[in-house]
Amino acid sequence: MSSSASVPAPEQPEKENGYYQIGDVSRLANVKPFVLRFWEEEFPMLQPVKSLSGRRLYRQEDVDLILRIRRLLYDEGFTIAGARRFLQDTENGTAEPNAKGEEPLPSAESPTADLNRKILLDLRDSLRSFLTLLERK
C-alpha cells in the first residue's frame, strides 16, 4: 500500500446516506445513547428520522443541536427546562426584555456576560464545597 493513501480521521464517523446512527452521535457528543433518547423526549426540536427498520438516523443539523444541548447542560449549567426555553427562544427569535421593562441581559458573546457566568459558576462550586463539608459533620 502506498503511504499517500488517505485514511479517514477516526473521530469523524462515516455518514450513511448523509445520516449518523445513534452510536456515532453518542461518541461525537460524548454521551450515552439512552441520554440521546431522553433528550428526544425533552427537546421537541430534536427529531431524528427513523429508518424502515426503526433505527434512529441523525441529520447534521440534529448533531449540531445535540452538541448545543450538551454545551448548555454540561458546560453552561442550564437545567433541562432552561435549555429547552433558551433553544425555543433563540429558534423563534423571541428574546424579550424582562418583565420590569429593563434592558435584556447582555448577550452570551459579551465579555460582561462571560465574566458574570464565570463568577456564578465559581460561586456555585464554592457553595457545593461548603455543603459537602457541612454534610460530613
N, C-alpha and C positions, 0 to 999 in steps of 0.2 A: 504494500500500500504506500502511496505517496504521502509525504508529510504535509503536503499542501491541501489535503482533503479537509473540507470543512466539517466540523463536528458541532452539533447544536449545543448551546450552553445548557448545563444540567439544571439550572434554576428556572429555565423557561420551558414549561411543558409544551408538548406538541398539541396544537389545536386540531380537533377532528371536525372538519367542515366548518371551521370558524367558531366552534364551541369548546368550552372546557368542561371536563367531568368534575364531579364533586371532590374527588381525591386530589385533582390538580389544584383546584381553588383552595382546598384545605391547606395544602402545602404552601401555596403562594401567600395566603393570609396568615399562616401560622396559627390556625385554629382547628379544632376537631370538626369532623363532618356533622356531628349532632348539633354543634353550635350554629353552623350554617343553616341547618334545617329549622332550628329555633328562630334564628333571625328572619327567615322567610315568613314565619307566623307573626313576628313582632313589627316588621317593617313592610307595609303593604306595597311600597315601591319596588321591592326586591321580588321579582317574579321570574325565575328561570323557566325555560321551556322544558317540556318533558318529551323524551323520545317515545317511540311507539312501544318500547319495552318498559317504559316507566322511569327511566333514568333521568336525573336532573342534568340539564345541559345549560351552562352559563355562557352568556354572550360577554364580549369585552366590557360593555357598559355595566353588566351585573358585577363583574370582577372589580371594576373601578369603584362601584358603590359599596361593595363588601370591604374593600380596603379603606374607604372613607368611614364606614360604620366602625370598623376596628379601631381606627385612629381616634374617633370621637369617644368610644367607650373605654379603650385601654390607655390611650396616651393623654387625652384631654379630660378624662374623669367624668364624662357625661353619664347620666342614668339612661336606661333604655328609652324611657318616655321622653326624656330631654333630647336625646339624639334623634328620636323619631320626629319630635316637634321641630327641631332645628333643620332637619333634612326636608321636611314638608314646607317649612317657611322659605328655605332657600330655593326649593323647587318651584314654589308659587310666586316667589319674589315679594312676599308679604312681610318683610322686616319692617316693623312699625315702631314708633316711639312708645315708651312705656305709658302706663295708664295716667300718670300725672302730667302728661304732655311734655315731658322733658325731652332733651335730645336723646337719640338712641345711643346705646353703649358703643364704644369705639369698635371698629371692625377688627376681626381676628388678625388682620395683617398689620395693624398699627403697633408700634413699639410699646405704647402705653398698655394696650390690651395684653400683650405678651408678658410685660412686667407684672401686671395685676394677676394674670393667670399663674405665673410662677410663684408669686407671693402667696396666693391662696393655696396652691398645691403644697408649698412648703409648710404652711400653717396646718393644713390637713394632716400631713405626715407627722408633724410635731405633736398634734393632738392625739393621733393614733399611738404614738410612742408613750405619751403620758398615760393614756388609757391602759396600755399594756402593763406599764409599771404599777398602776393602781390595782389592776386585776390580780397581780401576783401577790399582793399583800393580803 
